[in-house]
Amino acid sequence: MSKINWSELFPTRFSAFIFVLYIGLFVNQGILVTASQKEGSKYEYDIITVVLLTEFLKLLTSVILYCQQNSFRSLIQDSVKNKKVLSLYFLPAFLYCLYNNLAFVNLATFDPTTYYLLLQLRVVATAILFQVIFKKQLSKKQWLSLLLLTTGCMLKGWNFTQPNTKDESATHITKSTSIALDINAVLIFVQLMCSCLAGVYNEYLLKNPGADTHIFIQNVFMYLDSIICNTFLLILQGNLNAFSIQNLKMVFHYKVILVMLNNTAAGIVTSFFLKSMNSILKTFAAALELIFTAIFSYLLFSIPIYLNTVIAISLVLFSIYLYSQNPVVNTMKATPPSHTEEKEALIEEV
């Protein structure tokens, strides 16, 4: 029987720690967001305002973390020195901005189960984009593990105990609703492509053009560009009440603040994830995140776990085991000794 290749799956203890922390933070994010909802799964606060404020918080956190070991003057100098990398981060920032807004548009049309099923296609799309951008061919075993992962995630969204639910709702679809679904099918495809391309391209920036740039400087670039993109979209939508006194009162509730703080930590950890590992392993982490979310949702919110969840967990775990035998290796390009030592020192400090 083949053994798990731990050294290639997690090159360092730090990467294994980041993997676990990444899953924990995103599981916690789903729980916190659910806890911040009112009856009927509605929000009293403006979601766009929360997203934008979170980006500001991520930017501030990245600046503070960088300035713990460096001066603010050094931050400005390094930013000017690497202004080309700053411009390159506009693409993933715009894609993430588009993704976040399309999520709300698509959830207004699709029920959560259908939305979740369609979005799982990003697993395969991520693998294809990874091959194109990094010019690495995945093995048959790696592709099999990804396809099993996709199947497991899709089974998670299918309730075997209520087979007639889908058919009954389908009989009430009118012609206008059908046209709306066709339009949103295109929008959800755009959304998942934004997610895949942003994730893989972000990894590319961390390991290639930005390999010699301090990781917190790269985070500053990412969140600064994201703030610009979200502000532009806010103005384009004409949402002038986003930062009204009444709206801000709703935002600065302790539950919403916890959502923003956790999301900030998740954003910082994601950059370390892509730097030390890769976007393929990130899809497996996302699958585990969804499984753990289902378990904790049952324990905390009494959301039932059906047979499909048990089967999904089994498939996801087997796909992870299969992948762990022959994981993708995608390390950074070689850097001068001084930069390498700086990265090792940073990892030890974190």
Secondary structure as UniProt FT lines:
FT   HELIX           6..9
FT   HELIX           13..35
FT   TURN            39..41
FT   HELIX           47..67
FT   TURN            68..69
FT   HELIX           72..81
FT   HELIX           83..88
FT   HELIX           90..107
FT   TURN            108..109
FT   HELIX           112..119
FT   TURN            120..121
FT   HELIX           122..134
FT   HELIX           140..156
FT   TURN            160..161
FT   TURN            163..164
FT   HELIX           165..170
FT   TURN            171..172
FT   HELIX           175..207
FT   TURN            208..212
FT   HELIX           215..237
FT   TURN            240..243
FT   HELIX           245..251
FT   HELIX           254..276
FT   HELIX           279..301
FT   HELIX           307..325
FT   HELIX           337..349
//
